[in-house]
Amino acid sequence: MLQELIKALVFHLEACDSGSIFEGLLPEAYCPGDDPSAPPEYHQTCLGDLYSLAWMEDSDAHNLRAETLQKQYELVKKRTTRSHVMQYGDIALSKDALFAYFGTNPANDNFTFVDVDSLQPPTAVVNQRDADLVYFLEKYRKAPEGSAEKTEAQKQLVEIMSCRMRIDHSVKLIGMLLFERGPEVLNTLLVSSFYSLPSYLRRHFAMFTYTGVPLQNICNARIQTEQMVEASAQACASIPIGH
């Protein structure tokens, strides 16, 4: 049915540490400041992912009737300095103009494409897993000296840093209890099919957002739920409820 409705499909996918979901599925590969400014309540938050910002800003800045999928891929890959931009699918589509898939902005139709990318890489780039930490750090940094706001911000920052240290210690301990080569197994990015301990991990590890790779590797190692329950009970006994 889809083959009858869609001749060709192009999409951009932001997938932190998950681009490998396409490995082995396709024979060939292809993938290609705020104005107005954000409201005040967003000034201390991370407003976008590096890859997503790169391809959207590129699309806004160029004549999509002249720029090809391949050219955008090359420019976006150059700008996305903190992650790997990959290509999957039908390489033959790379010669097509962007407007065939995205449409076009009439205001840019008369722009002459310049080979040199005029968009510079963002200077304030934060690892997505550290976004909450950066938020509390900036909140503390910008609070007036000697104020109650500064004291409260410092308390929040210390709490989240202490919590992360406890979690890091517990995850490493879980690895040592489950594997002889604990740290090595936990920190190696695997690309095999994802086997999960769905209900247990959702219930007990949903808040550990920045520990994704170790938990993924535990799943890929085919650890049974009973083993995980026993190891985490030993390792996490000292973590307070709610942390």
VOZA-974081 format. One record per residue (C-alpha): residue number from 1; x, y, z; residue in one letter. Coordinates in nm, 2 decimals. Layout:
BEGIN
+-----+--------+--------+--------+----+
!   i !     xx !     yy !     zz ! aa !
+-----+--------+--------+--------+----+
! NUM !      X !      Y !      Z !  A !
...
+-----+--------+--------+--------+----+
//
This chain:
BEGIN
+-----+--------+--------+--------+----+
!   i !     xx !     yy !     zz ! aa !
+-----+--------+--------+--------+----+
!   1 !   0.00 !   0.00 !   0.00 !  M !
!   2 !   0.27 !   0.25 !   0.10 !  L !
!   3 !   0.46 !   0.18 !  -0.22 !  Q !
!   4 !   0.16 !   0.28 !  -0.42 !  E !
!   5 !   0.12 !   0.61 !  -0.22 !  L !
!   6 !   0.49 !   0.72 !  -0.18 !  I !
!   7 !   0.74 !   0.73 !  -0.47 !  K !
!   8 !   1.03 !   0.85 !  -0.25 !  A !
!   9 !   1.06 !   0.95 !   0.11 !  L !
!  10 !   1.33 !   1.15 !   0.28 !  V !
!  11 !   1.34 !   1.22 !   0.66 !  F !
!  12 !   1.58 !   1.36 !   0.91 !  H !
!  13 !   1.61 !   1.16 !   1.23 !  L !
!  14 !   1.76 !   1.28 !   1.56 !  E !
!  15 !   1.86 !   0.96 !   1.74 !  A !
!  16 !   2.11 !   1.00 !   2.03 !  C !
!  17 !   2.34 !   0.69 !   2.02 !  D !
!  18 !   2.07 !   0.51 !   1.82 !  S !
!  19 !   2.16 !   0.56 !   1.46 !  G !
!  20 !   2.27 !   0.20 !   1.45 !  S !
!  21 !   1.90 !   0.10 !   1.43 !  I !
!  22 !   1.94 !   0.11 !   1.06 !  F !
!  23 !   2.26 !  -0.10 !   1.04 !  E !
!  24 !   2.20 !  -0.41 !   0.84 !  G !
!  25 !   1.84 !  -0.31 !   0.74 !  L !
!  26 !   1.93 !  -0.12 !   0.42 !  L !
!  27 !   2.18 !  -0.22 !   0.15 !  P !
!  28 !   2.29 !   0.13 !   0.08 !  E !
!  29 !   2.32 !   0.45 !   0.28 !  A !
!  30 !   2.18 !   0.81 !   0.26 !  Y !
!  31 !   2.06 !   1.07 !   0.51 !  C !
!  32 !   2.11 !   1.41 !   0.49 !  P !
!  33 !   1.97 !   3.20 !   1.66 !  G !
!  34 !   1.63 !   3.22 !   1.74 !  D !
!  35 !   1.42 !   3.49 !   1.57 !  D !
!  36 !   1.21 !   3.60 !   1.75 !  P !
!  37 !   1.41 !   3.53 !   2.06 !  S !
!  38 !   1.27 !   3.28 !   2.31 !  A !
!  39 !   1.05 !   3.40 !   2.60 !  P !
!  40 !   1.23 !   3.48 !   2.93 !  P !
!  41 !   1.13 !   3.15 !   3.10 !  E !
!  42 !   1.34 !   2.96 !   2.84 !  Y !
!  43 !   1.66 !   3.16 !   2.86 !  H !
!  44 !   1.83 !   2.91 !   3.09 !  Q !
!  45 !   1.73 !   2.60 !   2.90 !  T !
!  46 !   1.87 !   2.41 !   2.60 !  C !
!  47 !   1.65 !   2.51 !   2.31 !  L !
!  48 !   1.74 !   2.26 !   2.04 !  G !
!  49 !   1.94 !   1.96 !   1.93 !  D !
!  50 !   2.26 !   2.03 !   1.74 !  L !
!  51 !   2.17 !   1.82 !   1.44 !  Y !
!  52 !   1.81 !   1.93 !   1.41 !  S !
!  53 !   1.92 !   2.30 !   1.44 !  L !
!  54 !   2.18 !   2.24 !   1.17 !  A !
!  55 !   1.95 !   2.11 !   0.90 !  W !
!  56 !   1.66 !   2.34 !   0.98 !  M !
!  57 !   1.89 !   2.65 !   0.98 !  E !
!  58 !   2.05 !   2.53 !   0.66 !  D !
!  59 !   1.70 !   2.50 !   0.50 !  S !
!  60 !   1.60 !   2.85 !   0.61 !  D !
!  61 !   1.92 !   3.00 !   0.47 !  A !
!  62 !   1.94 !   2.85 !   0.12 !  H !
!  63 !   1.75 !   2.83 !  -0.20 !  N !
!  64 !   1.59 !   2.48 !  -0.18 !  L !
!  65 !   1.54 !   2.47 !  -0.55 !  R !
!  66 !   1.92 !   2.49 !  -0.60 !  A !
!  67 !   2.05 !   2.30 !  -0.30 !  E !
!  68 !   2.06 !   1.92 !  -0.33 !  T !
!  69 !   2.01 !   1.66 !  -0.06 !  L !
!  70 !   2.38 !   1.57 !  -0.09 !  Q !
!  71 !   2.49 !   1.93 !  -0.04 !  K !
!  72 !   2.28 !   1.97 !   0.27 !  Q !
!  73 !   2.41 !   1.65 !   0.41 !  Y !
!  74 !   2.77 !   1.77 !   0.36 !  E !
!  75 !   2.70 !   2.11 !   0.52 !  L !
!  76 !   2.50 !   1.96 !   0.81 !  V !
!  77 !   2.77 !   1.70 !   0.88 !  K !
!  78 !   3.03 !   1.97 !   0.90 !  K !
!  79 !   2.83 !   2.18 !   1.14 !  R !
!  80 !   2.72 !   1.89 !   1.37 !  T !
!  81 !   3.05 !   1.86 !   1.56 !  T !
!  82 !   2.93 !   1.67 !   1.87 !  R !
!  83 !   2.76 !   1.37 !   1.70 !  S !
!  84 !   2.78 !   1.15 !   1.39 !  H !
!  85 !   2.56 !   1.24 !   1.10 !  V !
!  86 !   2.50 !   0.92 !   0.89 !  M !
!  87 !   2.34 !   0.84 !   0.56 !  Q !
!  88 !   2.10 !   0.55 !   0.50 !  Y !
!  89 !   1.88 !   0.44 !   0.21 !  G !
!  90 !   1.89 !   0.51 !  -0.16 !  D !
!  91 !   2.20 !   0.70 !  -0.25 !  I !
!  92 !   2.05 !   0.79 !  -0.59 !  A !
!  93 !   1.82 !   1.04 !  -0.42 !  L !
!  94 !   2.11 !   1.26 !  -0.31 !  S !
!  95 !   2.12 !   1.44 !  -0.64 !  K !
!  96 !   1.76 !   1.56 !  -0.60 !  D !
!  97 !   1.69 !   1.92 !  -0.50 !  A !
!  98 !   1.56 !   1.98 !  -0.15 !  L !
!  99 !   1.24 !   2.15 !  -0.26 !  F !
! 100 !   1.11 !   1.82 !  -0.41 !  A !
! 101 !   1.08 !   1.69 !  -0.05 !  Y !
! 102 !   1.06 !   2.00 !   0.17 !  F !
! 103 !   0.89 !   2.25 !  -0.05 !  G !
! 104 !   1.05 !   2.59 !  -0.07 !  T !
! 105 !   1.04 !   2.94 !   0.08 !  N !
! 106 !   0.95 !   3.19 !  -0.20 !  P !
! 107 !   1.17 !   3.45 !  -0.02 !  A !
! 108 !   1.48 !   3.24 !  -0.09 !  N !
! 109 !   1.40 !   3.14 !  -0.45 !  D !
! 110 !   1.63 !   3.41 !  -0.60 !  N !
! 111 !   1.92 !   3.34 !  -0.37 !  F !
! 112 !   2.24 !   3.23 !  -0.54 !  T !
! 113 !   2.39 !   2.93 !  -0.36 !  F !
! 114 !   2.74 !   3.00 !  -0.22 !  V !
! 115 !   2.96 !   2.70 !  -0.19 !  D !
! 116 !   3.10 !   2.82 !   0.15 !  V !
! 117 !   2.87 !   2.76 !   0.44 !  D !
! 118 !   2.77 !   3.09 !   0.59 !  S !
! 119 !   2.63 !   2.93 !   0.90 !  L !
! 120 !   2.88 !   2.88 !   1.18 !  Q !
! 121 !   2.87 !   2.60 !   1.44 !  P !
! 122 !   2.69 !   2.69 !   1.76 !  P !
! 123 !   2.93 !   2.80 !   2.03 !  T !
! 124 !   2.72 !   2.69 !   2.33 !  A !
! 125 !   2.69 !   2.31 !   2.29 !  V !
! 126 !   2.58 !   2.09 !   2.58 !  V !
! 127 !   2.57 !   1.71 !   2.60 !  N !
! 128 !   2.19 !   1.63 !   2.61 !  Q !
! 129 !   2.25 !   1.41 !   2.91 !  R !
! 130 !   2.39 !   1.71 !   3.10 !  D !
! 131 !   2.12 !   1.95 !   3.01 !  A !
! 132 !   1.96 !   1.94 !   3.36 !  D !
! 133 !   2.30 !   1.99 !   3.52 !  L !
! 134 !   2.37 !   2.29 !   3.30 !  V !
! 135 !   2.03 !   2.44 !   3.38 !  Y !
! 136 !   2.09 !   2.44 !   3.76 !  F !
! 137 !   2.45 !   2.56 !   3.71 !  L !
! 138 !   2.33 !   2.86 !   3.51 !  E !
! 139 !   2.06 !   2.93 !   3.76 !  K !
! 140 !   2.32 !   2.94 !   4.03 !  Y !
! 141 !   2.56 !   3.15 !   3.83 !  R !
! 142 !   2.30 !   3.42 !   3.74 !  K !
! 143 !   2.14 !   3.45 !   4.08 !  A !
! 144 !   2.23 !   3.78 !   4.27 !  P !
! 145 !   2.51 !   3.74 !   4.51 !  E !
! 146 !   2.40 !   3.70 !   4.87 !  G !
! 147 !   2.04 !   3.65 !   4.78 !  S !
! 148 !   1.80 !   3.38 !   4.90 !  A !
! 149 !   1.77 !   3.28 !   4.53 !  E !
! 150 !   2.15 !   3.22 !   4.52 !  K !
! 151 !   2.13 !   3.00 !   4.83 !  T !
! 152 !   1.84 !   2.80 !   4.69 !  E !
! 153 !   2.01 !   2.76 !   4.35 !  A !
! 154 !   2.33 !   2.64 !   4.52 !  Q !
! 155 !   2.13 !   2.38 !   4.72 !  K !
! 156 !   1.96 !   2.25 !   4.41 !  Q !
! 157 !   2.29 !   2.23 !   4.22 !  L !
! 158 !   2.46 !   2.04 !   4.50 !  V !
! 159 !   2.17 !   1.80 !   4.53 !  E !
! 160 !   2.17 !   1.71 !   4.16 !  I !
! 161 !   2.55 !   1.67 !   4.15 !  M !
! 162 !   2.54 !   1.44 !   4.46 !  S !
! 163 !   2.26 !   1.24 !   4.31 !  C !
! 164 !   2.45 !   1.19 !   3.98 !  R !
! 165 !   2.76 !   1.08 !   4.17 !  M !
! 166 !   2.55 !   0.82 !   4.36 !  R !
! 167 !   2.39 !   0.70 !   4.04 !  I !
! 168 !   2.73 !   0.67 !   3.86 !  D !
! 169 !   2.87 !   0.47 !   4.15 !  H !
! 170 !   2.56 !   0.24 !   4.16 !  S !
! 171 !   2.56 !   0.18 !   3.79 !  V !
! 172 !   2.93 !   0.09 !   3.80 !  K !
! 173 !   2.87 !  -0.14 !   4.09 !  L !
! 174 !   2.58 !  -0.31 !   3.90 !  I !
! 175 !   2.82 !  -0.37 !   3.62 !  G !
! 176 !   3.08 !  -0.53 !   3.85 !  M !
! 177 !   2.82 !  -0.75 !   4.00 !  L !
! 178 !   2.68 !  -0.87 !   3.66 !  L !
! 179 !   3.01 !  -0.88 !   3.46 !  F !
! 180 !   3.37 !  -0.97 !   3.53 !  E !
! 181 !   3.47 !  -0.68 !   3.30 !  R !
! 182 !   3.22 !  -0.43 !   3.45 !  G !
! 183 !   3.34 !  -0.09 !   3.34 !  P !
! 184 !   3.46 !  -0.21 !   3.00 !  E !
! 185 !   3.12 !  -0.38 !   2.92 !  V !
! 186 !   2.91 !  -0.08 !   3.04 !  L !
! 187 !   3.10 !   0.19 !   2.85 !  N !
! 188 !   3.13 !   0.01 !   2.51 !  T !
! 189 !   2.87 !   0.14 !   2.27 !  L !
! 190 !   2.70 !  -0.17 !   2.12 !  L !
! 191 !   2.51 !  -0.18 !   1.80 !  V !
! 192 !   2.35 !  -0.53 !   1.83 !  S !
! 193 !   1.97 !  -0.57 !   1.85 !  S !
! 194 !   1.82 !  -0.42 !   2.16 !  F !
! 195 !   1.70 !  -0.67 !   2.41 !  Y !
! 196 !   1.52 !  -0.51 !   2.71 !  S !
! 197 !   1.41 !  -0.57 !   3.06 !  L !
! 198 !   1.11 !  -0.34 !   2.98 !  P !
! 199 !   0.89 !  -0.33 !   3.29 !  S !
! 200 !   1.18 !  -0.34 !   3.55 !  Y !
! 201 !   1.39 !  -0.07 !   3.38 !  L !
! 202 !   1.09 !   0.16 !   3.32 !  R !
! 203 !   0.99 !   0.13 !   3.68 !  R !
! 204 !   1.33 !   0.18 !   3.85 !  H !
! 205 !   1.56 !   0.35 !   3.60 !  F !
! 206 !   1.34 !   0.59 !   3.41 !  A !
! 207 !   1.50 !   0.89 !   3.58 !  M !
! 208 !   1.86 !   0.78 !   3.50 !  F !
! 209 !   1.84 !   0.95 !   3.16 !  T !
! 210 !   2.22 !   1.01 !   3.12 !  Y !
! 211 !   2.31 !   0.64 !   3.19 !  T !
! 212 !   2.16 !   0.51 !   2.87 !  G !
! 213 !   2.46 !   0.34 !   2.72 !  V !
! 214 !   2.54 !   0.12 !   3.04 !  P !
! 215 !   2.17 !   0.02 !   3.07 !  L !
! 216 !   2.15 !  -0.06 !   2.70 !  Q !
! 217 !   2.46 !  -0.28 !   2.72 !  N !
! 218 !   2.31 !  -0.46 !   3.02 !  I !
! 219 !   2.01 !  -0.54 !   2.80 !  C !
! 220 !   2.22 !  -0.64 !   2.51 !  N !
! 221 !   2.41 !  -0.88 !   2.73 !  A !
! 222 !   2.08 !  -1.08 !   2.78 !  R !
! 223 !   2.08 !  -1.02 !   3.15 !  I !
! 224 !   1.76 !  -1.17 !   3.30 !  Q !
! 225 !   1.53 !  -0.96 !   3.51 !  T !
! 226 !   1.60 !  -1.16 !   3.82 !  E !
! 227 !   1.97 !  -1.10 !   3.79 !  Q !
! 228 !   1.91 !  -0.73 !   3.74 !  M !
! 229 !   1.68 !  -0.71 !   4.04 !  V !
! 230 !   1.94 !  -0.87 !   4.26 !  E !
! 231 !   2.23 !  -0.66 !   4.14 !  A !
! 232 !   2.05 !  -0.33 !   4.16 !  S !
! 233 !   1.91 !  -0.41 !   4.50 !  A !
! 234 !   2.26 !  -0.45 !   4.63 !  Q !
! 235 !   2.41 !  -0.15 !   4.44 !  A !
! 236 !   2.12 !   0.10 !   4.49 !  C !
! 237 !   2.03 !   0.03 !   4.85 !  A !
! 238 !   2.19 !   0.36 !   4.96 !  S !
! 239 !   2.01 !   0.58 !   4.70 !  I !
! 240 !   1.73 !   0.78 !   4.87 !  P !
! 241 !   1.38 !   0.73 !   4.73 !  I !
! 242 !   1.30 !   1.00 !   4.48 !  G !
! 243 !   1.67 !   1.02 !   4.37 !  H !
+-----+--------+--------+--------+----+
//
